[in-house]
Amino acid sequence: MMSTHVVRHVSECFVKPHCPGQESNQICNLTPWDIAMLSVHYIQKGLLFKKPPTTLVDQHDFIENLLEKLKHSLSLTLFHFYPLAGRLVTQKTQDPPSYAVLVDCNNNSDGARFIYATLDMTISDIISPIDVPPIVHSLFDHHKAVNHDGHTMPLLSIQVTQLVDAVFIGCSMNHVIGDGTSYWNFFNTWSEIFQAQAEGHEYDVPISHNPIHNRWFPELYGPLINLPFKNHDEFISRFESPKLRERIFHFSAESIAKLKAKANKECNTTKISSFQSLSALVWRSITRARSVPQEQRTSCKLATDNRSRMEPPLPKEYFGNSLHAVSGEATTRELLENGLGWAAWKLHLAVANHNASAVLDFLKEWLESPFIYQIGGFFDPYCVMMGSSPRFNMYGNEFGMGKAVAVRSGYANKFDGKVTSYPGHEGGGSIDLEVCLSPDTMSALESDDEFMSAVC
C-alpha cells in the first residue's frame, strides 16, 4: 500500500551573505577536481531533530523563531562561505576558441534558497521501517539536479521540514563547489554560529575553522581551465537510478573492532584500519549476495580525501573538491575463497599507495584530456562504492533542539552498490552504512550470515 503522505512547501525565500566582503564580488576559478563534478548530483545530507514537547513551548512560536534564527545564522555563515551564494557561469570565446566554467560570487545573484515545508509524519515513520522510506528524498530541494544546473539554480538550498514531532534540516550543496569535507565544514560552522547567536552574539561571531577559498592548481596550470567542449550537451547526462532498496545497517564499535582484529590477524599485520576492514566485509558480502560469476572481476572503491596526501598538505579547511576514488580489485573467486583480511589488505594497499605522486599523475592526465564524471559510469554491476566518511562531524551539529536523532540523505548519486558511511548515533567509533542495492540483492544480503553477524 503506497503512502499518501506528501511534503507541502509552505514558504520560500533567498538568503544572502551578511555584510558581503570584497571577495564575494569575485569570480572563483574551478580546479580539475571541481570541474569533473559538473554532471553528478548535488550533495544531499540532512539531520532529523526531535522537537521540544508541546507542554514546554508553543509550537507555532517555536517554528517561527527557529526559522528566523536559521535564516539569520545562515546569512552570517554565507559571509564566510560566499561562493555558495553565487551561481555558475560559462565563459566562451570564438577566437581563440575557449570554454570555461567558473563561479560568479557576485551578490547580484539571489543567494541561497531557504524553504519551509511540512510533513504529517513522525520520527518513527522515518527511522523505524527496515528500508529508508522514499518520502525522505522529498525532504531535500534540487531533486535529481546535476551540478551544471547551478548556472540557473541556487548552489545551496536549505529545506526545513516540520514533522509532527520533529524538524528535518536538509541541505543540498552543489558538488562543484565542494566535497564532503567542505560540506560538513559549512554545516558545522552554521551550527556553531547558530549556537553563538543563541548565546547573545548577534553578528560578530568567531568561527573555529575559517574556510580557505584560494583554490589549488597544479604547477604551470590554472587558474582558468579551458575545456575541449562547445556545448554542455557534450558532457552532461541525466542519470536515473534503477529500482533500489535503501537500508541503514548499524555496526557497533565492538563489532568493528572484532572485524579489524580478524583482518589484521589473518594478514599478520597491524596496518589495516577499522574502515578498511568494514569495507572488505561489505565488498565480500555484496559480491556474494549478487551471485557474481567466479571469474568476473569485481572492485571496491573508497572515496579518499587528497588534502593530507599533497606535498605540502592542503589544510582541512580548504574549501572545494579534493577527492579521489581508490580501488581494490579481485575476481569473485579470489575475493570469496580468501578471507576477510585478504580483501582488507587489498583496500589497505590501494589507500597506502594513493600519495601526492599518484594525485599529480591523475591531474596531469586529466589536464591533457579533460573529462566529466558521469554517474552512469559508476554504475558497475560488479562494483561497491564507499562514499562519505564516518569521520565527518554530523552529530555535533545542534540548532536549539539538542543532538540529532538521525542522519539521512536524498536521491542524489545513488545506484546499485552505493554505500554511504555515517558515524553511529552513539559515537565511540560506531558506524552506520546506508546501503543501496537492487531488491533481490538486498534480500540476499539480509540472509548473509557473515554480514548480518557483524550488524548490531
N, C-alpha and C positions, 0 to 999 in steps of 0.2 A: 504494500500500500504506500503510495507516494505521499510525502509530506505536503501539506497545504501552507506551511509557514513561508512567509516571504519577508525579505528585508525591505523596509519602507524608508526611502530617503526623505527626511523632513526639511533640511535646510543645507545650503552650500554657500561658502564664501571663499575668498582667497586671502592668504596671509603673506605679507611681505616682510623682509628683514627690518628690524627696528633700527632706526638711525643708520641707514646703509653707509658704509665707508667708501672711500675712493676705489678700493679694489673691486667692489661689486659692480662697477661700471665697465669692467674689463671684459675682454674676450679670453676665455680659458681654452688653451690648446689641449688636445687629447693625445694620449700616448697610444702605441700599438695595442697595449693591454686593454685600453678603453675602447678603441675603435672596433676591435674584434668582437665586441659585445653588441653591436648595433642590431642584430637580428634575433637576439634572445629576449626573453621576457624581463619585465621589471622584477626586482626583488620584492617579495611579499611575505612579511612576517608580522605577527601581532601577538598581543598579550591579553589574556582574559582575567579581569579583576572582579572580585566579589564586591557588590555594593554594600554600603552601610545599612544596617537593619532599619526598617521603616519606623521603628519605635524611637530611633535616635535622631533621624533627620527627615525633613520634608523632602520627598523625592523630586518634586518639581524644582524646588530651590537648589537641591543638591546637583542635579544635572545642569541647570543653568549656570551655577557657579563653576562647576567643573569645566564646562565648555569654554567659558571666558578665560579661566586660568590656563587651560591647554592652549588656546589661541595666543594669549599674551606671551606665555613661555616659549611657544613655537616661534613667534616673531623674534624674541631675544636670541633663540638658538640659531635661527637663519642668519642673524648678523654674523655669526662665526662660520656658518656653512652656506655662504651666499650663493655658490653655484647651483644649489638645489632650488633656488627661486628663479633661475633663468630658464632659457629654452635652447634647444639645439638649433644650429644654423648650418646650412651647406653653402660654401663659397665655391663658385665655378668661374673659370676663365677659359676663353677660347684660344688665346694666343699670348703666351704659350698655354697649352691645354692643362688644366689642373682641376682637381676635385678634392675638397677638404671638408670635414665635418668638425665643428667646434661648439663650444658652449658660450652663448651670449649671456653674460651675467647682468646685463643692463636692467635696471629696475623699472624700465618701461614695460617689462613683462608683468603678467597678472600676479605672479608669485606662486606659492604652494597652495594646492586646493585643500579645503577643510570641509568635510561632510559630516553632518549629524544624521544618524539613522536609528530606527527602532526595529526590534525583532521580538515577537511574542514567544520566546523560548527561554529555557533556564540553563544554568551551568550544567546540570545533569544531562540535559538534552544534547549538549555539545561534547562533553567529555566521557559520558558513561557508555555510549554504544561501542561495540567492538571495533567497527570501522569509523573513521572520521566522517561525519555526515556531510553530504555535498553542500549544505547550506553555508558551511564555513567559507567556501570560495566567495560567497556574496558579502562577506564581511570586509572585503577589500575593493578598492577602486582599481581602475585600469585592468579590468578583466580581459585577458588574452592580448593585451597591448604588447608590442615589441618596443625595444628601446628607441628605434628610429622614430617612433611616433612622438617622441619628445620634441620634435620640431613644432608640433601643434598642440600637444598635451602637456600638462604640468610634469616637471621632472620629479616632483614629490607630491604625493597625495595622502592625506590622513583621513581615515574614516573611523569615527567614533560611533559605535553601535550600542544603544541601550537595550539590554535584555531585561527579563523580569527581575532577576536578582543579580545582574552582573553588568559590567561595561567591557566591551571589547575595543581595544585601540589597535587598528590595523594600519600598517604603513606600507605604501608602495613607493619604492625608490628606483629611479632609472639606473640600470646596471652599468650604463656607460659612464655614469658619474662616479661610481664607487662599487667596491666589492663588499663582502660580508663584514670584514674588519671595519671599513668605512661606515657601513650601515649601522653597526652596533655602536660605534663611537658617536654617531649622530644621536641615536636613540638614548644612549647613556647620558649624553650631555643635556638633551631635552629634559630627561628625568631630573638631573642634577639642578638645572635651572628652575624647574617647576618646584622642587622642594625648597630651594633657596628663596624663591618667591613667597612660598607659604610661611617662611620664617621672617618675612618682612623686607627682604632685599628686592626692591621694586624693579630697578633697571640695571645697576652696575653689579653684575653677578660674575665673580671669578669662576673659571671652569678648570677642571683637573687636566684635561687633555685637549689643548688647542689644536684644531686640525691644521695640517700643513698643506697648502694648496699649490706649492711650487712643484709642478709635475716633473717626474724624472724621465729623461730621454737618453738613449744610448749615445755614446760619444760620436760626434760628427753627424748626428741625425736630429731632426726637430728644430724648433718647436712645431713647425707646420708639416703634417704628414699628407703627402699628395697620394690619393688613391687612384688605382687604374680603372675607374668607372666613369660612365657618362650619366647614368641614371640610377636611382636607388632600387629600381626593379631588378637590377642585375645582381643584387646581393641581399635583398630582403625576402624572406619567406614566412608564411604563417603556418606554424605547426599546430595541428590538432591532435591531442593525445588520444590514444585508444581507450577503450573502456578499462578503467583501473579500479582496484580496491586500494584504499589508503588506510593503514593501520599504524598506531603507535605501540611500539614494544619497549618495555622498561627493563633496564639492566641495572641492578644494584651495584654499589661499589664492591661488595664482596664477590658477586658473580664475575665482575670484570677482573678482579684481582686473581681469581682462580683461572680464568682464561689466559691471563698474562703469564702466570706461573707455569701453566701447562705448555704454552707455546715456547717459552724460554727453556724449559727443561728438555723438551723434545729436541731443541737445537743446540743444547749445551752452551747457552749464552745468557746474558742479562740485558741485551741491547734492544730487544723487541718491546715496543711500547704497549700500553693498555689499548689505545685506539687501533693500533695495527693488529693486535690480537682479536679485538672485536670485529674489525673489518674482515679479517680472514674467516672468522666464523660465518659472517653474513655471505661472503663470496661462495664458500663451500656449500652452505645451506641452500641458497637461492639456485645455484647451479644444479644441485641435486633435485630440488623441487621442480625445476624446469625440464628434467629428464633430457638433458643435453647429450647428444651423441658422444661416445667415448673419445673420439679423435678430434672433436671440434675444439678449436682454440677459444678460450674464454679470457675475460680480463676483469680486473677490479681497479677502478680509477679513484684516486683520492684528490680532492681539491686541496691545493697546497699554497700557502702564503709565501710569496717570494721575498717579502721585506727583510727578514732576518738572514736570507741567503745571499743578498747582494754584498758587494765589497766596494766601499763600506756599506754596512746595512742601512736600509731605509728605516726611519723611525716608525713606530707602530701608529703614530698619528698621521702618517702620510695619507692624504685623502685622495682616493682614486682607486683604480684597479691595480693590483699587483698579485696576480693569481695564475696558477698553472695546475693542470691535472696530470699527476704522475700515475703510472700504470704498472701493475703486476700482471703477468700473462702466463697461462698454462693451458694444456689440454684438459678436458674433463677427466680423463683417466689419471693424469698426473695429480690433479687437484684433489681428487677423491680417494685415490689409492695411498697417497701420502697423508700425513697427519696435519693437525691444525698448525703446528709450528712450522712445517714446510711452507704452507701458504703465507703465514705471517712473516716469515723470513723474506719471501719474495717481495712483500709490501715494504718491509723494512729497507731492503736494498734500493727499491725504487725511490723511497724518500731520502735515504742517505746519499744517493748519487745525484740528487737534484741540488746542485750547487750554483754558484754565480756563473761559472763557465757554461753550464747547461742552460741557464736562463738567457745568457747573452747569445748563445748559439741559436736558440729559438727565435729571439728577437731579430737577429741578423737574417735568418731565413724568411721571417715574416716581412721584413722591410724590403727584401729582394723580390718577394712575391706576396703582397698583402692578401689576406683572406678574412672573411667574416664568419664567425661561428654560426652554424645552423643547428637548431635544437634537434631536427631530424637526424643530424649527423651523430648525435649522442645516443640516438635510439637504436642500439645494437641489441638484438635478441639474446646475445650471449654475454652482455656486459652488466656489471654492477657499478653504479656511480655514487660515490660517497660525497655528499655536499654538506656545506655549512661546517660548524665546529662546536663541540661541547665546551670549548674554552671561552666562547663568547659570553659576555655578561648579560644574560637575558633576564634572570630573575632578580637582579639588583635594581631594576627599573621600578620606581614607585611614583604614583600620581595621586597621592592622598587617599588611596584605598588599600594600603598595605601591599604585601607581596602578591604577585600574580599567581593564579591557581593553575595556569596552563599557557603553553606557547603553541600557536598554530600558524599554518601557512596557507597561502592562496593557491590558485590554479597554476601559477607560474612555474615554468621549467620542470614539469613533471612528465615522466614517461615510465614505461615498464623497466624496472631495475634502478630507479632513482631512490636513493636513501638519504634522508636529511637528518643530521645529528643535532641534538639539543642537550644541554645539561639536564640532568634529572631534577625534579622539583625539590627533592630533599637535599641536593648538593652532595658534598663529600666524595665526588668522583663518580657518582651515578650518571647514567646516560640514557636518554630516550632516543629511539630511532623511529623516524617516520618513514615507513616502507611503502613504496608504490609498485604494485605488481598486477598482472592480469589476474582475473578472478580464479582461474584454475591453478595458477602457480601459487597464489596466496593460500589457497586451501591446502595445497601440498606442503607449503612451508609451515602451516599451523599443525601439521601432523609429523613434522620432522623432529625426531627425538633429540638430536644433538642441539638443534637451535632452541627448541622450547624449554629444554632443561636449564638453559642459561638465562631464560627470561624470568623476571620476578614480578 
